[in-house]
Amino acid sequence: MANHDPRLLVPLYEHPADRPEAWEALLRCAPRLHSVGLNPGNGPGDAPDERFAAVAARLREAQVTVLGYADTDYGRRPHAEVVRDLLRHRDWYGADGAFLDQAAAGPELLPHYRRLSVAARAAGARTLVLNHGVHPHPGYAALADVLVTFEGPWDAYREAPGAPAWTADHPPHAFCHLVHSVPPGAPAAELAAELAAQRHAGLHCAVPGTGAHPWGTLPHTLEAAG
């Protein structure tokens, strides 16, 4: 994306009415964003939400890709349900990307995710993200624009191994690391960015959130900006 630093892929899973200051901080930092994950209700929700539609429109106006969240339950969720979520994200929020969560990592489900990839593109996703949370079979790199190859807490991230050899065949911006439970303060945030770069991940997000819902917080660098 022209004139943008494609470093931060931010999944902000908070309602704009509950955390308006977080969304405003996110929008102020639009030039630093690669994309933002939109998740009104473990997906698009059951009906359009005007608040989410408004922030999605502002993100698009700022040339930030809006990723509609859909859970794939490691390949167990039916294809039609995932596609329904993606179509709702497109129709209700104008999402121009897709974030497929809990993606399987083994080769046996490549055909399933290949079909989902085709469907996501047909639903208007110019940017497709698969969140495996680990390094998957190399075949998944042909299906998506971005693979999330780490998702987990800071302590685990610090001890995580480097990227497997096959990732060198792809550019760093094809990989993303999502790290939560990062201690406050510049040193940890800077180290998270450094580790991502060392491990061939051109995109990352390091947040202070903990527990079962860590993605309701902004990256440290954006919290400071807000």
CYANA upper distance limits for C-alpha pairs under 8 A (distance plus 0.5 A):
  1 MET  CA      6 PRO  CA      7.94
  1 MET  CA     34 HIS  CA      8.31
  3 ASN  CA     31 PRO  CA      7.74
  4 HIS  CA     31 PRO  CA      5.52
  4 HIS  CA     32 ARG  CA      6.35
  4 HIS  CA     33 LEU  CA      7.47
  4 HIS  CA     34 HIS  CA      7.87
  5 ASP  CA     31 PRO  CA      7.11
  5 ASP  CA     32 ARG  CA      5.46
  5 ASP  CA     33 LEU  CA      7.06
  5 ASP  CA     34 HIS  CA      7.52
  6 PRO  CA     32 ARG  CA      7.12
  6 PRO  CA     33 LEU  CA      6.48
  6 PRO  CA     34 HIS  CA      4.99
  6 PRO  CA    173 HIS  CA      8.07
  6 PRO  CA    202 GLY  CA      8.04
  6 PRO  CA    203 LEU  CA      7.17
  7 ARG  CA     32 ARG  CA      7.39
  7 ARG  CA     33 LEU  CA      7.03
  7 ARG  CA     34 HIS  CA      6.64
  7 ARG  CA    202 GLY  CA      6.62
  7 ARG  CA    203 LEU  CA      5.03
  7 ARG  CA    204 HIS  CA      6.63
  8 LEU  CA     32 ARG  CA      7.15
  8 LEU  CA     33 LEU  CA      5.46
  8 LEU  CA     34 HIS  CA      5.92
  8 LEU  CA     35 SER  CA      7.55
  8 LEU  CA    203 LEU  CA      6.08
  8 LEU  CA    204 HIS  CA      5.83
  8 LEU  CA    205 CYS  CA      6.18
  9 LEU  CA     33 LEU  CA      6.85
  9 LEU  CA     34 HIS  CA      5.87
  9 LEU  CA     35 SER  CA      5.45
  9 LEU  CA     36 VAL  CA      6.34
  9 LEU  CA     37 GLY  CA      8.16
  9 LEU  CA    176 CYS  CA      8.15
  9 LEU  CA    203 LEU  CA      6.70
  9 LEU  CA    204 HIS  CA      6.44
  9 LEU  CA    205 CYS  CA      6.45
 10 VAL  CA     33 LEU  CA      8.09
 10 VAL  CA     35 SER  CA      6.89
 10 VAL  CA     36 VAL  CA      5.27
 10 VAL  CA     37 GLY  CA      6.61
 10 VAL  CA    205 CYS  CA      6.49
 10 VAL  CA    218 LEU  CA      8.03
 10 VAL  CA    219 PRO  CA      8.11
 11 PRO  CA     36 VAL  CA      6.11
 11 PRO  CA     37 GLY  CA      4.80
 11 PRO  CA     38 LEU  CA      7.39
 11 PRO  CA    215 TRP  CA      6.65
 12 LEU  CA     36 VAL  CA      7.52
 12 LEU  CA     37 GLY  CA      6.68
 12 LEU  CA     38 LEU  CA      7.33
 12 LEU  CA     39 ASN  CA      8.15
 12 LEU  CA    215 TRP  CA      6.13
 12 LEU  CA    216 GLY  CA      5.98
 12 LEU  CA    217 THR  CA      7.17
 12 LEU  CA    218 LEU  CA      7.39
 13 TYR  CA     37 GLY  CA      8.09
 13 TYR  CA     38 LEU  CA      7.29
 13 TYR  CA     39 ASN  CA      6.07
 13 TYR  CA     40 PRO  CA      7.68
 13 TYR  CA    215 TRP  CA      6.11
 13 TYR  CA    216 GLY  CA      5.51
 14 GLU  CA     18 ASP  CA      7.38
 14 GLU  CA     19 ARG  CA      6.95
 14 GLU  CA     39 ASN  CA      8.37
 14 GLU  CA     40 PRO  CA      8.17
 14 GLU  CA    215 TRP  CA      8.36
 14 GLU  CA    216 GLY  CA      5.70
 15 HIS  CA     19 ARG  CA      6.78
 15 HIS  CA     20 PRO  CA      8.40
 15 HIS  CA     40 PRO  CA      7.34
 15 HIS  CA     51 ARG  CA      8.31
 15 HIS  CA     52 PHE  CA      7.85
 16 PRO  CA     20 PRO  CA      5.38
 16 PRO  CA     23 TRP  CA      6.88
 16 PRO  CA     51 ARG  CA      6.65
 16 PRO  CA     52 PHE  CA      7.15
 16 PRO  CA     55 VAL  CA      8.14
 17 ALA  CA     51 ARG  CA      7.59
 19 ARG  CA     23 TRP  CA      7.17
 20 PRO  CA     24 GLU  CA      6.65
 21 GLU  CA     25 ALA  CA      6.62
 21 GLU  CA    226 GLY  CA      8.00
 22 ALA  CA     26 LEU  CA      6.65
 22 ALA  CA    217 THR  CA      8.23
 22 ALA  CA    218 LEU  CA      7.40
 22 ALA  CA    223 GLU  CA      8.18
 22 ALA  CA    226 GLY  CA      7.73
 23 TRP  CA     27 LEU  CA      6.67
 23 TRP  CA     55 VAL  CA      8.07
 24 GLU  CA     28 ARG  CA      6.67
 24 GLU  CA    226 GLY  CA      8.13
 25 ALA  CA     29 CYS  CA      6.89
 25 ALA  CA    222 LEU  CA      7.23
 25 ALA  CA    223 GLU  CA      7.73
 25 ALA  CA    225 ALA  CA      7.28
 25 ALA  CA    226 GLY  CA      5.00
 26 LEU  CA     30 ALA  CA      6.90
 26 LEU  CA    218 LEU  CA      8.33
 26 LEU  CA    222 LEU  CA      7.34
 26 LEU  CA    226 GLY  CA      8.23
 27 LEU  CA     58 ARG  CA      8.06
 27 LEU  CA     59 LEU  CA      7.12
 27 LEU  CA     62 ALA  CA      8.30
 28 ARG  CA    226 GLY  CA      8.40
 29 CYS  CA     33 LEU  CA      7.50
 29 CYS  CA    222 LEU  CA      7.56
 29 CYS  CA    225 ALA  CA      8.16
 30 ALA  CA     59 LEU  CA      7.88
 30 ALA  CA     62 ALA  CA      6.80
 30 ALA  CA     63 GLN  CA      8.29
 30 ALA  CA     64 VAL  CA      7.06
 31 PRO  CA     62 ALA  CA      8.25
 31 PRO  CA     64 VAL  CA      8.43
 33 LEU  CA     64 VAL  CA      7.06
 34 HIS  CA     64 VAL  CA      6.94
 34 HIS  CA     65 THR  CA      7.30
 34 HIS  CA    203 LEU  CA      8.30
 35 SER  CA     64 VAL  CA      6.00
 35 SER  CA     65 THR  CA      5.09
 35 SER  CA     66 VAL  CA      6.42
 35 SER  CA     67 LEU  CA      7.26
 36 VAL  CA     64 VAL  CA      7.75
 36 VAL  CA     65 THR  CA      6.94
 36 VAL  CA     66 VAL  CA      5.81
 36 VAL  CA     67 LEU  CA      6.36
 37 GLY  CA     66 VAL  CA      6.68
 37 GLY  CA     67 LEU  CA      5.10
 37 GLY  CA     68 GLY  CA      6.61
 37 GLY  CA     69 TYR  CA      6.76
 37 GLY  CA     99 PHE  CA      7.28
 38 LEU  CA     43 GLY  CA      8.46
 38 LEU  CA     44 PRO  CA      8.43
 38 LEU  CA     52 PHE  CA      8.39
 38 LEU  CA     56 ALA  CA      8.37
 38 LEU  CA     66 VAL  CA      7.18
 38 LEU  CA     67 LEU  CA      6.31
 38 LEU  CA     68 GLY  CA      5.69
 38 LEU  CA     69 TYR  CA      6.29
 39 ASN  CA     43 GLY  CA      5.66
 39 ASN  CA     44 PRO  CA      6.60
 39 ASN  CA     68 GLY  CA      7.20
 39 ASN  CA     69 TYR  CA      5.80
 40 PRO  CA     44 PRO  CA      5.82
 40 PRO  CA     45 GLY  CA      6.24
 40 PRO  CA     49 ASP  CA      8.16
 40 PRO  CA     52 PHE  CA      7.53
 41 GLY  CA     45 GLY  CA      4.99
 41 GLY  CA     46 ASP  CA      8.38
 42 ASN  CA     69 TYR  CA      7.84
 42 ASN  CA     70 ALA  CA      7.67
 42 ASN  CA     71 ASP  CA      7.83
 43 GLY  CA     68 GLY  CA      7.79
 43 GLY  CA     69 TYR  CA      5.65
 43 GLY  CA     70 ALA  CA      5.54
 43 GLY  CA     71 ASP  CA      7.55
 43 GLY  CA     85 ASP  CA      6.79
 44 PRO  CA     48 PRO  CA      8.13
 44 PRO  CA     68 GLY  CA      7.79
 44 PRO  CA     69 TYR  CA      7.62
 44 PRO  CA     70 ALA  CA      8.29
 44 PRO  CA     85 ASP  CA      6.55
 44 PRO  CA     86 LEU  CA      8.41
 44 PRO  CA     88 ARG  CA      6.76
 44 PRO  CA     89 HIS  CA      6.13
 48 PRO  CA     53 ALA  CA      8.16
 48 PRO  CA     92 TRP  CA      6.07
 48 PRO  CA     93 TYR  CA      8.28
 49 ASP  CA     53 ALA  CA      6.72
 49 ASP  CA     92 TRP  CA      8.35
 50 GLU  CA     54 ALA  CA      6.61
 51 ARG  CA     55 VAL  CA      7.01
 52 PHE  CA     56 ALA  CA      6.50
 52 PHE  CA     93 TYR  CA      7.55
 53 ALA  CA     57 ALA  CA      6.63
 53 ALA  CA     92 TRP  CA      7.29
 53 ALA  CA     93 TYR  CA      5.28
 53 ALA  CA     94 GLY  CA      8.21
 54 ALA  CA     58 ARG  CA      6.87
 55 VAL  CA     59 LEU  CA      6.65
 56 ALA  CA     60 ARG  CA      6.75
 56 ALA  CA     66 VAL  CA      7.06
 56 ALA  CA     93 TYR  CA      6.60
 56 ALA  CA     94 GLY  CA      7.67
 56 ALA  CA     95 ALA  CA      7.93
 57 ALA  CA     61 GLU  CA      6.67
 57 ALA  CA     93 TYR  CA      7.87
 57 ALA  CA     94 GLY  CA      7.80
 58 ARG  CA     62 ALA  CA      6.76
 59 LEU  CA     63 GLN  CA      6.92
 59 LEU  CA     64 VAL  CA      5.71
 59 LEU  CA     65 THR  CA      7.70
 59 LEU  CA     66 VAL  CA      7.52
 60 ARG  CA     64 VAL  CA      5.72
 60 ARG  CA     65 THR  CA      6.80
 60 ARG  CA     66 VAL  CA      7.35
 65 THR  CA     95 ALA  CA      8.11
 65 THR  CA     96 ASP  CA      6.71
 65 THR  CA     97 GLY  CA      6.83
 65 THR  CA    127 THR  CA      8.11
 66 VAL  CA     94 GLY  CA      8.38
 66 VAL  CA     95 ALA  CA      5.53
 66 VAL  CA     96 ASP  CA      6.16
 66 VAL  CA     97 GLY  CA      6.11
 66 VAL  CA     98 ALA  CA      8.22
 67 LEU  CA     95 ALA  CA      6.40
 67 LEU  CA     96 ASP  CA      7.03
 67 LEU  CA     97 GLY  CA      4.75
 67 LEU  CA     98 ALA  CA      4.95
 67 LEU  CA     99 PHE  CA      5.94
 67 LEU  CA    127 THR  CA      8.17
 67 LEU  CA    128 LEU  CA      8.41
 68 GLY  CA     86 LEU  CA      6.93
 68 GLY  CA     89 HIS  CA      5.94
 68 GLY  CA     90 ARG  CA      8.13
 68 GLY  CA     95 ALA  CA      6.20
 68 GLY  CA     96 ASP  CA      8.28
 68 GLY  CA     97 GLY  CA      6.62
 68 GLY  CA     98 ALA  CA      5.15
 68 GLY  CA     99 PHE  CA      6.21
 69 TYR  CA     85 ASP  CA      8.39
 69 TYR  CA     86 LEU  CA      8.15
 69 TYR  CA     89 HIS  CA      8.44
 69 TYR  CA     98 ALA  CA      6.67
 69 TYR  CA     99 PHE  CA      5.29
 69 TYR  CA    100 LEU  CA      6.66
 69 TYR  CA    101 ASP  CA      7.58
 70 ALA  CA     82 VAL  CA      6.61
 70 ALA  CA     85 ASP  CA      6.63
 70 ALA  CA     86 LEU  CA      7.34
 70 ALA  CA     98 ALA  CA      8.02
 70 ALA  CA     99 PHE  CA      6.74
 70 ALA  CA    100 LEU  CA      5.60
 70 ALA  CA    101 ASP  CA      6.56
 71 ASP  CA     77 ARG  CA      8.20
 71 ASP  CA     82 VAL  CA      7.51
 71 ASP  CA    100 LEU  CA      6.32
 71 ASP  CA    101 ASP  CA      5.20
 71 ASP  CA    102 GLN  CA      6.64
 72 THR  CA     76 ARG  CA      7.20
 72 THR  CA     77 ARG  CA      5.77
 72 THR  CA     78 PRO  CA      8.42
 72 THR  CA     82 VAL  CA      7.06
 72 THR  CA    100 LEU  CA      6.80
 72 THR  CA    101 ASP  CA      6.36
 72 THR  CA    102 GLN  CA      6.21
 72 THR  CA    103 ALA  CA      6.51
 73 ASP  CA     77 ARG  CA      5.97
 73 ASP  CA    101 ASP  CA      7.89
 73 ASP  CA    102 GLN  CA      5.78
 73 ASP  CA    103 ALA  CA      7.26
 73 ASP  CA    104 ALA  CA      8.43
 74 TYR  CA    102 GLN  CA      5.68
 74 TYR  CA    103 ALA  CA      5.25
 74 TYR  CA    104 ALA  CA      4.84
 75 GLY  CA    103 ALA  CA      7.16
 75 GLY  CA    104 ALA  CA      6.53
 75 GLY  CA    109 LEU  CA      7.43
 75 GLY  CA    112 HIS  CA      7.61
 75 GLY  CA    113 TYR  CA      8.19
 77 ARG  CA     81 GLU  CA      7.51
 77 ARG  CA     82 VAL  CA      7.65
 78 PRO  CA     82 VAL  CA      7.20
 79 HIS  CA     83 VAL  CA      6.78
 79 HIS  CA    112 HIS  CA      8.44
 79 HIS  CA    116 LEU  CA      7.35
 80 ALA  CA     84 ARG  CA      6.56
 81 GLU  CA     85 ASP  CA      6.92
 82 VAL  CA     86 LEU  CA      6.96
 82 VAL  CA    116 LEU  CA      8.42
 83 VAL  CA     87 LEU  CA      6.68
 83 VAL  CA    116 LEU  CA      7.92
 83 VAL  CA    119 ALA  CA      7.16
 83 VAL  CA    120 ALA  CA      7.52
 83 VAL  CA    123 ALA  CA      8.43
 84 ARG  CA     88 ARG  CA      6.73
 85 ASP  CA     89 HIS  CA      6.72
 86 LEU  CA     90 ARG  CA      6.77
 86 LEU  CA     98 ALA  CA      7.50
 86 LEU  CA    120 ALA  CA      7.31
 86 LEU  CA    123 ALA  CA      7.13
 87 LEU  CA     91 ASP  CA      6.54
 87 LEU  CA    123 ALA  CA      6.37
 88 ARG  CA     92 TRP  CA      6.09
 88 ARG  CA     93 TYR  CA      8.14
 89 HIS  CA     93 TYR  CA      5.78
 89 HIS  CA     94 GLY  CA      6.96
 89 HIS  CA     95 ALA  CA      6.02
 90 ARG  CA     94 GLY  CA      4.99
 90 ARG  CA     95 ALA  CA      5.15
 90 ARG  CA     96 ASP  CA      7.36
 90 ARG  CA    123 ALA  CA      7.53
 90 ARG  CA    124 GLY  CA      7.54
 91 ASP  CA     95 ALA  CA      8.29
 95 ALA  CA    124 GLY  CA      8.30
 95 ALA  CA    125 ALA  CA      7.87
 96 ASP  CA    124 GLY  CA      6.34
 96 ASP  CA    125 ALA  CA      5.37
 96 ASP  CA    126 ARG  CA      6.33
 96 ASP  CA    127 THR  CA      7.48
 97 GLY  CA    124 GLY  CA      7.60
 97 GLY  CA    125 ALA  CA      4.54
 97 GLY  CA    126 ARG  CA      5.94
 97 GLY  CA    127 THR  CA      5.03
 97 GLY  CA    128 LEU  CA      6.20
 97 GLY  CA    129 VAL  CA      8.38
 98 ALA  CA    120 ALA  CA      7.40
 98 ALA  CA    125 ALA  CA      6.17
 98 ALA  CA    127 THR  CA      6.92
 98 ALA  CA    128 LEU  CA      5.48
 98 ALA  CA    129 VAL  CA      6.59
 99 PHE  CA    128 LEU  CA      6.76
 99 PHE  CA    129 VAL  CA      5.28
 99 PHE  CA    130 LEU  CA      6.63
 99 PHE  CA    131 ASN  CA      7.68
100 LEU  CA    128 LEU  CA      8.27
100 LEU  CA    129 VAL  CA      6.62
100 LEU  CA    130 LEU  CA      5.52
100 LEU  CA    131 ASN  CA      6.55
101 ASP  CA    130 LEU  CA      6.89
101 ASP  CA    131 ASN  CA      5.41
101 ASP  CA    132 HIS  CA      7.68
102 GLN  CA    131 ASN  CA      6.35
102 GLN  CA    132 HIS  CA      6.33
102 GLN  CA    133 GLY  CA      8.05
103 ALA  CA    130 LEU  CA      6.60
103 ALA  CA    131 ASN  CA      5.98
103 ALA  CA    132 HIS  CA      5.21
104 ALA  CA    109 LEU  CA      7.35
104 ALA  CA    132 HIS  CA      6.54
104 ALA  CA    136 PRO  CA      8.18
105 ALA  CA    109 LEU  CA      8.27
105 ALA  CA    132 HIS  CA      6.50
105 ALA  CA    134 VAL  CA      7.93
105 ALA  CA    135 HIS  CA      7.75
105 ALA  CA    136 PRO  CA      4.72
105 ALA  CA    137 HIS  CA      6.40
105 ALA  CA    140 TYR  CA      8.48
106 GLY  CA    110 LEU  CA      7.90
106 GLY  CA    136 PRO  CA      6.84
106 GLY  CA    137 HIS  CA      6.19
107 PRO  CA    137 HIS  CA      6.33
107 PRO  CA    139 GLY  CA      7.79
109 LEU  CA    113 TYR  CA      6.97
110 LEU  CA    114 ARG  CA      6.44
110 LEU  CA    139 GLY  CA      7.72
110 LEU  CA    140 TYR  CA      7.35
111 PRO  CA    115 ARG  CA      6.85
112 HIS  CA    116 LEU  CA      6.95
113 TYR  CA    117 SER  CA      6.45
113 TYR  CA    143 LEU  CA      8.12
114 ARG  CA    118 VAL  CA      6.85
114 ARG  CA    143 LEU  CA      6.68
115 ARG  CA    119 ALA  CA      6.71
116 LEU  CA    120 ALA  CA      6.48
117 SER  CA    121 ARG  CA      6.78
117 SER  CA    128 LEU  CA      8.05
117 SER  CA    143 LEU  CA      6.57
117 SER  CA    144 ALA  CA      7.50
118 VAL  CA    122 ALA  CA      6.74
119 ALA  CA    123 ALA  CA      6.64
120 ALA  CA    124 GLY  CA      7.08
120 ALA  CA    125 ALA  CA      6.03
120 ALA  CA    128 LEU  CA      7.91
121 ARG  CA    125 ALA  CA      5.27
121 ARG  CA    126 ARG  CA      6.95
121 ARG  CA    128 LEU  CA      8.32
127 THR  CA    144 ALA  CA      8.16
127 THR  CA    145 ASP  CA      6.49
127 THR  CA    146 VAL  CA      8.38
128 LEU  CA    144 ALA  CA      5.65
128 LEU  CA    145 ASP  CA      5.83
128 LEU  CA    146 VAL  CA      6.98
129 VAL  CA    144 ALA  CA      6.37
129 VAL  CA    145 ASP  CA      6.57
129 VAL  CA    146 VAL  CA      5.21
129 VAL  CA    147 LEU  CA      6.31
129 VAL  CA    148 VAL  CA      7.74
130 LEU  CA    144 ALA  CA      7.03
130 LEU  CA    146 VAL  CA      6.92
130 LEU  CA    147 LEU  CA      5.52
130 LEU  CA    148 VAL  CA      6.65
131 ASN  CA    147 LEU  CA      6.49
131 ASN  CA    148 VAL  CA      5.05
131 ASN  CA    149 THR  CA      7.54
132 HIS  CA    136 PRO  CA      7.13
132 HIS  CA    147 LEU  CA      7.50
132 HIS  CA    148 VAL  CA      6.21
132 HIS  CA    149 THR  CA      6.42
132 HIS  CA    150 PHE  CA      7.91
133 GLY  CA    148 VAL  CA      6.12
133 GLY  CA    149 THR  CA      5.32
133 GLY  CA    150 PHE  CA      4.75
133 GLY  CA    151 GLU  CA      5.01
133 GLY  CA    152 GLY  CA      8.03
133 GLY  CA    177 HIS  CA      8.47
134 VAL  CA    148 VAL  CA      7.64
134 VAL  CA    149 THR  CA      4.74
134 VAL  CA    150 PHE  CA      5.38
134 VAL  CA    151 GLU  CA      7.65
135 HIS  CA    148 VAL  CA      8.31
135 HIS  CA    149 THR  CA      5.11
135 HIS  CA    150 PHE  CA      7.65
135 HIS  CA    163 ALA  CA      8.25
135 HIS  CA    164 PRO  CA      8.27
136 PRO  CA    140 TYR  CA      7.37
136 PRO  CA    149 THR  CA      7.71
138 PRO  CA    166 TRP  CA      7.30
138 PRO  CA    167 THR  CA      8.32
139 GLY  CA    143 LEU  CA      8.05
140 TYR  CA    144 ALA  CA      7.41
140 TYR  CA    147 LEU  CA      8.37
141 ALA  CA    145 ASP  CA      7.96
141 ALA  CA    146 VAL  CA      8.15
141 ALA  CA    147 LEU  CA      7.41
141 ALA  CA    174 ALA  CA      8.39
145 ASP  CA    174 ALA  CA      6.34
146 VAL  CA    173 HIS  CA      7.54
146 VAL  CA    174 ALA  CA      4.87
146 VAL  CA    175 PHE  CA      5.79
146 VAL  CA    176 CYS  CA      7.27
147 LEU  CA    174 ALA  CA      6.65
147 LEU  CA    175 PHE  CA      5.42
147 LEU  CA    176 CYS  CA      6.65
148 VAL  CA    175 PHE  CA      6.24
148 VAL  CA    176 CYS  CA      5.05
148 VAL  CA    177 HIS  CA      6.22
148 VAL  CA    178 LEU  CA      7.78
149 THR  CA    175 PHE  CA      7.03
149 THR  CA    176 CYS  CA      6.68
149 THR  CA    177 HIS  CA      6.51
150 PHE  CA    157 TYR  CA      8.34
150 PHE  CA    176 CYS  CA      7.66
150 PHE  CA    177 HIS  CA      5.27
150 PHE  CA    178 LEU  CA      6.49
150 PHE  CA    179 VAL  CA      8.03
151 GLU  CA    177 HIS  CA      6.62
151 GLU  CA    178 LEU  CA      5.16
151 GLU  CA    179 VAL  CA      6.20
151 GLU  CA    180 HIS  CA      8.37
152 GLY  CA    156 ALA  CA      7.22
152 GLY  CA    157 TYR  CA      7.32
152 GLY  CA    178 LEU  CA      7.23
152 GLY  CA    179 VAL  CA      5.82
152 GLY  CA    180 HIS  CA      6.59
153 PRO  CA    157 TYR  CA      6.76
153 PRO  CA    179 VAL  CA      6.05
153 PRO  CA    180 HIS  CA      5.28
153 PRO  CA    181 SER  CA      5.82
153 PRO  CA    182 VAL  CA      7.71
154 TRP  CA    158 ARG  CA      6.68
154 TRP  CA    179 VAL  CA      6.39
154 TRP  CA    180 HIS  CA      6.38
154 TRP  CA    181 SER  CA      6.02
154 TRP  CA    182 VAL  CA      5.72
155 ASP  CA    159 GLU  CA      7.30
156 ALA  CA    160 ALA  CA      6.51
157 TYR  CA    179 VAL  CA      7.55
158 ARG  CA    195 LEU  CA      8.38
162 GLY  CA    198 GLN  CA      8.25
162 GLY  CA    199 ARG  CA      5.71
163 ALA  CA    167 THR  CA      7.11
163 ALA  CA    199 ARG  CA      5.77
163 ALA  CA    200 HIS  CA      7.06
166 TRP  CA    170 HIS  CA      8.41
167 THR  CA    171 PRO  CA      8.41
167 THR  CA    200 HIS  CA      7.94
168 ALA  CA    200 HIS  CA      8.16
170 HIS  CA    174 ALA  CA      7.12
171 PRO  CA    175 PHE  CA      8.42
171 PRO  CA    200 HIS  CA      8.46
171 PRO  CA    202 GLY  CA      8.41
172 PRO  CA    197 ALA  CA      8.40
172 PRO  CA    200 HIS  CA      5.60
172 PRO  CA    201 ALA  CA      5.45
172 PRO  CA    202 GLY  CA      4.86
172 PRO  CA    203 LEU  CA      8.08
173 HIS  CA    201 ALA  CA      6.85
173 HIS  CA    202 GLY  CA      4.70
173 HIS  CA    203 LEU  CA      6.33
174 ALA  CA    201 ALA  CA      7.77
174 ALA  CA    202 GLY  CA      7.51
174 ALA  CA    203 LEU  CA      8.35
175 PHE  CA    200 HIS  CA      7.64
175 PHE  CA    201 ALA  CA      5.16
175 PHE  CA    202 GLY  CA      6.54
175 PHE  CA    203 LEU  CA      6.72
176 CYS  CA    196 ALA  CA      8.39
176 CYS  CA    201 ALA  CA      5.67
176 CYS  CA    202 GLY  CA      6.86
176 CYS  CA    203 LEU  CA      4.95
176 CYS  CA    204 HIS  CA      5.56
176 CYS  CA    205 CYS  CA      8.49
177 HIS  CA    196 ALA  CA      7.12
177 HIS  CA    201 ALA  CA      7.03
177 HIS  CA    203 LEU  CA      7.05
177 HIS  CA    204 HIS  CA      5.14
177 HIS  CA    205 CYS  CA      6.99
178 LEU  CA    204 HIS  CA      6.20
178 LEU  CA    205 CYS  CA      5.47
178 LEU  CA    206 ALA  CA      6.68
179 VAL  CA    204 HIS  CA      8.28
179 VAL  CA    205 CYS  CA      6.62
179 VAL  CA    206 ALA  CA      5.19
179 VAL  CA    207 VAL  CA      6.89
180 HIS  CA    206 ALA  CA      6.26
180 HIS  CA    207 VAL  CA      5.38
180 HIS  CA    208 PRO  CA      6.27
180 HIS  CA    209 GLY  CA      6.23
180 HIS  CA    210 THR  CA      6.85
180 HIS  CA    214 PRO  CA      6.69
180 HIS  CA    215 TRP  CA      8.14
181 SER  CA    207 VAL  CA      6.88
181 SER  CA    208 PRO  CA      5.21
181 SER  CA    209 GLY  CA      5.77
181 SER  CA    210 THR  CA      5.42
181 SER  CA    214 PRO  CA      7.86
182 VAL  CA    188 ALA  CA      7.18
182 VAL  CA    189 ALA  CA      7.73
182 VAL  CA    206 ALA  CA      6.91
182 VAL  CA    207 VAL  CA      6.26
182 VAL  CA    208 PRO  CA      5.22
182 VAL  CA    209 GLY  CA      7.99
183 PRO  CA    188 ALA  CA      6.76
183 PRO  CA    189 ALA  CA      8.45
183 PRO  CA    208 PRO  CA      6.61
184 PRO  CA    188 ALA  CA      7.57
184 PRO  CA    189 ALA  CA      8.22
184 PRO  CA    208 PRO  CA      7.09
184 PRO  CA    220 HIS  CA      7.58
185 GLY  CA    189 ALA  CA      7.32
185 GLY  CA    220 HIS  CA      8.07
186 ALA  CA    190 GLU  CA      6.43
186 ALA  CA    220 HIS  CA      8.25
186 ALA  CA    221 THR  CA      8.43
187 PRO  CA    191 LEU  CA      6.53
188 ALA  CA    192 ALA  CA      6.59
189 ALA  CA    193 ALA  CA      6.98
189 ALA  CA    206 ALA  CA      7.13
189 ALA  CA    220 HIS  CA      6.89
189 ALA  CA    221 THR  CA      7.75
190 GLU  CA    194 GLU  CA      6.74
191 LEU  CA    195 LEU  CA      6.53
192 ALA  CA    196 ALA  CA      6.70
192 ALA  CA    206 ALA  CA      7.18
193 ALA  CA    197 ALA  CA      6.83
193 ALA  CA    204 HIS  CA      7.57
193 ALA  CA    206 ALA  CA      8.49
194 GLU  CA    198 GLN  CA      6.67
195 LEU  CA    199 ARG  CA      6.57
196 ALA  CA    200 HIS  CA      6.88
196 ALA  CA    201 ALA  CA      5.52
196 ALA  CA    202 GLY  CA      7.43
196 ALA  CA    203 LEU  CA      8.04
196 ALA  CA    204 HIS  CA      7.20
197 ALA  CA    201 ALA  CA      5.92
197 ALA  CA    202 GLY  CA      6.61
205 CYS  CA    219 PRO  CA      6.54
206 ALA  CA    219 PRO  CA      5.67
206 ALA  CA    220 HIS  CA      7.32
207 VAL  CA    214 PRO  CA      7.99
207 VAL  CA    215 TRP  CA      7.89
207 VAL  CA    217 THR  CA      6.66
207 VAL  CA    218 LEU  CA      6.28
207 VAL  CA    219 PRO  CA      4.83
207 VAL  CA    220 HIS  CA      6.37
208 PRO  CA    214 PRO  CA      7.88
208 PRO  CA    217 THR  CA      7.15
208 PRO  CA    218 LEU  CA      8.13
208 PRO  CA    219 PRO  CA      7.63
208 PRO  CA    220 HIS  CA      7.42
209 GLY  CA    213 HIS  CA      7.71
209 GLY  CA    214 PRO  CA      4.46
209 GLY  CA    215 TRP  CA      6.80
209 GLY  CA    216 GLY  CA      7.29
209 GLY  CA    217 THR  CA      6.09
210 THR  CA    214 PRO  CA      5.08
218 LEU  CA    222 LEU  CA      6.67
218 LEU  CA    223 GLU  CA      6.26
219 PRO  CA    223 GLU  CA      6.68
220 HIS  CA    224 ALA  CA      6.74
221 THR  CA    225 ALA  CA      6.95
222 LEU  CA    226 GLY  CA      6.57
